[in-house]
Amino acid sequence: MNILVTGGAGFIGGHLAESFAEAGHDVVVLDNFEPYYDLGIKRHNVEVGRAAAESGGGNYRLVEGSTTDADLVADLVGETSIVYHQASQAGVRTSVDEPQKVNQYNVEGMLNVLDAARDADIKRVVNASSSSVYGKPRYLPYDEDHLTTPISPYGASKLAAEQYARVYNEVYGLPTVSLRYFTVYGPRMRPNMAITNFVSRCLHGESPVVYGSGEQTRDFTYIGDIVDANSRLLSDDSADGEVMNIGSTDNIEIITLAEKVRDAIDPSLEISFDSRHPSDAEHTHADISKARELIGYEPTLDIREGVSEFIDWYRENYEWYDPLVRES
Ligand SMILES: NC(=O)c1ccc[n+]([C@@H]2O[C@H](COP(=O)([O-])OP(=O)(O)OC[C@H]3O[C@@H](n4cnc5c(N)ncnc54)[C@H](O)[C@@H]3O)[C@@H](O)[C@H]2O)c1
């Protein structure tokens, strides 16, 4: 199958492109190499995708460009059967500093993909949405009927994008699915997230820094489970027009996670604290019943086991991946 992965040089898109190429599909990656974090990591993701195509018999093509370029998007979507739309400006705090840019990338970019997909009459657009659409929890775990009141420009942009996806399904009959990912972790993840900061600092003999009291909780989802949920949508049309939570069903206090990382690497380190950003979610926890029922999604690795696997991976890949080593 011809598959377009926007944002395919990034963390999640990189894993999707790798998995599809490995399975023998023809993959095109569109990515603008946004310098939000070290571009060497994105170049590495591209190499992994190319190698997967070689070993799996698929094709892999990289196109450097932006989803805000409507003509380019139309050309690429016109050649594809299915779009996995992962390109967006991630990061809640960046969105507070640059809401206009986030709207351009996350909402206008999405509209370009949807317009092109509608005109090309393709099989499906699978949209990467986020637990950030929920904002303040009225109850936990969140099901998809929970109120959506985002507390950051990022969350607002992800909500707008998934509403457009739903509306294009309603109005134009375009098959779309939005997956609300809950904090994703695993090999090659974005280096500017809490878990990576904890591991990096501890490996450098520095205290992990927790923002706020650490009592905030997160549902951490293993990247392999995210790939599995997306892969089911290559052939399964039972979720067209829907939004679904893709989480782990478990959650953990951030302070507990910091302690687990510290204890695994250097128990002599103290935990440090800094002030919490008001746009950071207080709690996330996914009810995945809908995804389980519609597409048979079943998470396989919870964070309590996954964190030690991640630390092992980090140690093995320290030289090319760790931000402080890369900077030196
Ligand atoms: N990682 C998570 O925990 C998480 C949680 C919820 C939702 N998401 C969503 O999943 C998707 C992928 O996230 P990620 O963690 O892999 O982030 P990432 O930053 O690693 O990947 C995004 C990629 O998109 C590219 N990109 C950004 N704007 C673009 C544009 N206008 N045109 C083309 N390419 C562009 C970036 O260069 C990057 O390589 C995003 O839509 C994000 O909002 C991620």
The ligand as an ORCA input file, in Angstrom:
! r2SCAN-3c Opt
* xyz 0 1
  N       4.688     12.219     21.988
  C       3.570     12.315     22.697
  O       3.559     12.019     23.900
  C       2.283     12.769     22.046
  C       1.107     12.778     22.831
  C      -0.077     13.194     22.246
  C      -0.115     13.555     20.918
  N       1.027     13.555     20.179
  C       0.943     13.945     18.762
  O       1.589     12.954     17.988
  C       2.204     13.547     16.854
  C       3.670     13.178     16.791
  O       4.315     13.614     17.976
  P       5.834     13.289     18.286
  O       5.970     13.090     19.743
  O       6.313     12.263     17.361
  O       6.499     14.702     17.962
  P       7.783     15.043     17.082
  O       8.026     16.501     17.289
  O       8.885     14.082     17.394
  O       7.289     14.757     15.601
  C       6.572     15.680     14.829
  C       7.284     15.824     13.503
  O       6.521     16.683     12.690
  C       7.385     17.565     12.014
  N       6.609     18.766     11.713
  C       6.171     19.722     12.578
  N       5.474     20.648     11.899
  C       5.469     20.268     10.600
  C       4.942     20.835      9.423
  N       4.231     21.976      9.447
  N       5.125     20.179      8.254
  C       5.833     19.022      8.195
  N       6.381     18.452      9.286
  C       6.198     19.078     10.471
  C       8.540     17.820     12.963
  O       9.733     18.213     12.278
  C       8.676     16.459     13.638
  O       9.656     15.667     12.997
  C       1.958     15.049     16.974
  O       0.821     15.373     16.199
  C       1.652     15.245     18.457
  O       0.825     16.374     18.657
  C       2.233     13.168     20.709
*
